[in-house]
Amino acid sequence: MILGTAGIVFWGHSGKIVAAIGLVIGLIAMLGSLAVYFWAGILSTSAVQLECPECHKLTKMLGKTDRCMFCRTILTLDPEQANITADELEANQSATLH
């Protein structure tokens, strides 16, 4: 949007086309950002809330495993992954991504 407005400053009356294009691109980028934040907010409202076993604070969990937002302890509701270490969990997650 700023670059579009700069078109008017540098080129005067003929820079209005540059300004219009810049403003439309800025508007599309802003609406895209709004959609991403809306989606993140919706995910946050449906997250599972649980008490951290280490710090005993209420935290939210997205997915099968997550970390406590206060003390960074690894949390899971999956019994198969409940007794593995952080290094093993990260190795399993990176193996499934590749």
Phi and psi restraints in degrees (value plus and minus 20) as a CYANA .aco file:
   2 ILE   PHI     -87.5   -47.5
   2 ILE   PSI     -61.0   -21.0
   3 LEU   PHI     -84.9   -44.9
   3 LEU   PSI     -55.2   -15.2
   4 GLY   PHI     -85.6   -45.6
   4 GLY   PSI     -62.2   -22.2
   5 THR   PHI     -87.1   -47.1
   5 THR   PSI     -51.8   -11.8
   6 ALA   PHI     -84.4   -44.4
   6 ALA   PSI     -45.2    -5.2
   7 GLY   PHI     -81.2   -41.2
   7 GLY   PSI     -57.7   -17.7
   8 ILE   PHI     -89.1   -49.1
   8 ILE   PSI     -59.7   -19.7
   9 VAL   PHI     -85.2   -45.2
   9 VAL   PSI     -64.8   -24.8
  10 PHE   PHI    -102.4   -62.4
  10 PHE   PSI     -55.5   -15.5
  11 TRP   PHI    -133.9   -93.9
  11 TRP   PSI     -17.4    22.6
  12 GLY   PHI      48.2    88.2
  12 GLY   PSI    -154.3  -114.3
  13 HIS   PHI     -83.7   -43.7
  13 HIS   PSI     -57.2   -17.2
  14 SER   PHI     -94.9   -54.9
  14 SER   PSI     -31.1     8.9
  15 GLY   PHI    -101.5   -61.5
  15 GLY   PSI     -19.6    20.4
  16 LYS   PHI     -85.8   -45.8
  16 LYS   PSI     -49.5    -9.5
  17 ILE   PHI     -87.5   -47.5
  17 ILE   PSI     -63.9   -23.9
  18 VAL   PHI     -82.1   -42.1
  18 VAL   PSI     -61.0   -21.0
  19 ALA   PHI     -83.6   -43.6
  19 ALA   PSI     -62.5   -22.5
  20 ALA   PHI     -84.0   -44.0
  20 ALA   PSI     -63.5   -23.5
  21 ILE   PHI     -83.8   -43.8
  21 ILE   PSI     -64.5   -24.5
  22 GLY   PHI     -82.9   -42.9
  22 GLY   PSI     -59.3   -19.3
  23 LEU   PHI     -88.9   -48.9
  23 LEU   PSI     -57.4   -17.4
  24 VAL   PHI     -87.1   -47.1
  24 VAL   PSI     -63.8   -23.8
  25 ILE   PHI     -81.9   -41.9
  25 ILE   PSI     -61.7   -21.7
  26 GLY   PHI     -83.9   -43.9
  26 GLY   PSI     -58.7   -18.7
  27 LEU   PHI     -85.4   -45.4
  27 LEU   PSI     -61.9   -21.9
  28 ILE   PHI     -84.3   -44.3
  28 ILE   PSI     -62.5   -22.5
  29 ALA   PHI     -83.4   -43.4
  29 ALA   PSI     -60.4   -20.4
  30 MET   PHI     -85.5   -45.5
  30 MET   PSI     -61.6   -21.6
  31 LEU   PHI     -86.9   -46.9
  31 LEU   PSI     -55.8   -15.8
  32 GLY   PHI     -83.1   -43.1
  32 GLY   PSI     -62.0   -22.0
  33 SER   PHI     -83.4   -43.4
  33 SER   PSI     -61.4   -21.4
  34 LEU   PHI     -80.7   -40.7
  34 LEU   PSI     -61.4   -21.4
  35 ALA   PHI     -85.3   -45.3
  35 ALA   PSI     -60.7   -20.7
  36 VAL   PHI     -84.7   -44.7
  36 VAL   PSI     -64.8   -24.8
  37 TYR   PHI     -86.8   -46.8
  37 TYR   PSI     -55.9   -15.9
  38 PHE   PHI     -83.4   -43.4
  38 PHE   PSI     -64.3   -24.3
  39 TRP   PHI     -82.6   -42.6
  39 TRP   PSI     -62.6   -22.6
  40 ALA   PHI     -84.2   -44.2
  40 ALA   PSI     -57.4   -17.4
  41 GLY   PHI     -86.3   -46.3
  41 GLY   PSI     -60.2   -20.2
  42 ILE   PHI     -85.0   -45.0
  42 ILE   PSI     -61.2   -21.2
  43 LEU   PHI     -81.4   -41.4
  43 LEU   PSI     -59.3   -19.3
  44 SER   PHI     -86.5   -46.5
  44 SER   PSI     -54.2   -14.2
  45 THR   PHI     -92.6   -52.6
  45 THR   PSI     -44.4    -4.4
  46 SER   PHI    -118.8   -78.8
  46 SER   PSI     -12.1    27.9
  47 ALA   PHI     -93.7   -53.7
  47 ALA   PSI     129.8   169.8
  48 VAL   PHI     -96.2   -56.2
  48 VAL   PSI     109.7   149.7
  49 GLN   PHI    -118.8   -78.8
  49 GLN   PSI     114.6   154.6
  50 LEU   PHI    -167.5  -127.5
  50 LEU   PSI     144.7   184.7
  51 GLU   PHI    -113.0   -73.0
  51 GLU   PSI     109.9   149.9
  52 CYS   PHI     -89.0   -49.0
  52 CYS   PSI     113.4   153.4
  53 PRO   PHI     -91.0   -51.0
  53 PRO   PSI     -39.3     0.7
  54 GLU   PHI    -108.9   -68.9
  54 GLU   PSI     -76.4   -36.4
  55 CYS   PHI    -118.7   -78.7
  55 CYS   PSI     -27.2    12.8
  56 HIS   PHI      39.4    79.4
  56 HIS   PSI      10.2    50.2
  57 LYS   PHI    -123.6   -83.6
  57 LYS   PSI     132.0   172.0
  58 LEU   PHI     -96.5   -56.5
  58 LEU   PSI     106.2   146.2
  59 THR   PHI    -155.1  -115.1
  59 THR   PSI     144.3   184.3
  60 LYS   PHI    -125.6   -85.6
  60 LYS   PSI     130.1   170.1
  61 MET   PHI    -149.0  -109.0
  61 MET   PSI     105.2   145.2
  62 LEU   PHI    -129.1   -89.1
  62 LEU   PSI     105.7   145.7
  63 GLY   PHI      68.7   108.7
  63 GLY   PSI    -188.5  -148.5
  64 LYS   PHI     -93.9   -53.9
  64 LYS   PSI     -59.1   -19.1
  65 THR   PHI    -149.9  -109.9
  65 THR   PSI     130.3   170.3
  66 ASP   PHI    -177.4  -137.4
  66 ASP   PSI     155.7   195.7
  67 ARG   PHI    -135.7   -95.7
  67 ARG   PSI     128.7   168.7
  68 CYS   PHI     -82.9   -42.9
  68 CYS   PSI     115.1   155.1
  69 MET   PHI     -95.3   -55.3
  69 MET   PSI     -27.3    12.7
  70 PHE   PHI    -123.2   -83.2
  70 PHE   PSI     -70.6   -30.6
  71 CYS   PHI    -132.8   -92.8
  71 CYS   PSI     -19.8    20.2
  72 ARG   PHI      45.8    85.8
  72 ARG   PSI       1.0    41.0
  73 THR   PHI     -90.4   -50.4
  73 THR   PSI     119.7   159.7
  74 ILE   PHI     -94.2   -54.2
  74 ILE   PSI     108.9   148.9
  75 LEU   PHI    -138.4   -98.4
  75 LEU   PSI     126.5   166.5
  76 THR   PHI    -173.5  -133.5
  76 THR   PSI     132.3   172.3
  77 LEU   PHI    -128.2   -88.2
  77 LEU   PSI     -21.2    18.8
  78 ASP   PHI    -107.4   -67.4
  78 ASP   PSI      97.3   137.3
  79 PRO   PHI     -82.8   -42.8
  79 PRO   PSI     -46.8    -6.8
  80 GLU   PHI     -89.6   -49.6
  80 GLU   PSI     -49.1    -9.1
  81 GLN   PHI    -122.5   -82.5
  81 GLN   PSI     -14.3    25.7
  82 ALA   PHI     -90.6   -50.6
  82 ALA   PSI     -44.2    -4.2
  83 ASN   PHI    -135.9   -95.9
  83 ASN   PSI       1.3    41.3
  84 ILE   PHI    -119.2   -79.2
  84 ILE   PSI     140.4   180.4
  85 THR   PHI    -103.1   -63.1
  85 THR   PSI     150.1   190.1
  86 ALA   PHI     -83.3   -43.3
  86 ALA   PSI     -59.4   -19.4
  87 ASP   PHI     -84.7   -44.7
  87 ASP   PSI     -61.6   -21.6
  88 GLU   PHI     -85.5   -45.5
  88 GLU   PSI     -58.8   -18.8
  89 LEU   PHI     -84.3   -44.3
  89 LEU   PSI     -65.3   -25.3
  90 GLU   PHI     -85.1   -45.1
  90 GLU   PSI     -56.2   -16.2
  91 ALA   PHI     -85.3   -45.3
  91 ALA   PSI     -61.1   -21.1
  92 ASN   PHI     -85.8   -45.8
  92 ASN   PSI     -61.0   -21.0
  93 GLN   PHI     -88.6   -48.6
  93 GLN   PSI     -59.3   -19.3
  94 SER   PHI     -92.1   -52.1
  94 SER   PSI     -49.2    -9.2
  95 ALA   PHI     -89.6   -49.6
  95 ALA   PSI     -55.0   -15.0
  96 THR   PHI     -96.5   -56.5
  96 THR   PSI     -43.7    -3.7
  97 LEU   PHI     -96.5   -56.5
  97 LEU   PSI     -46.2    -6.2
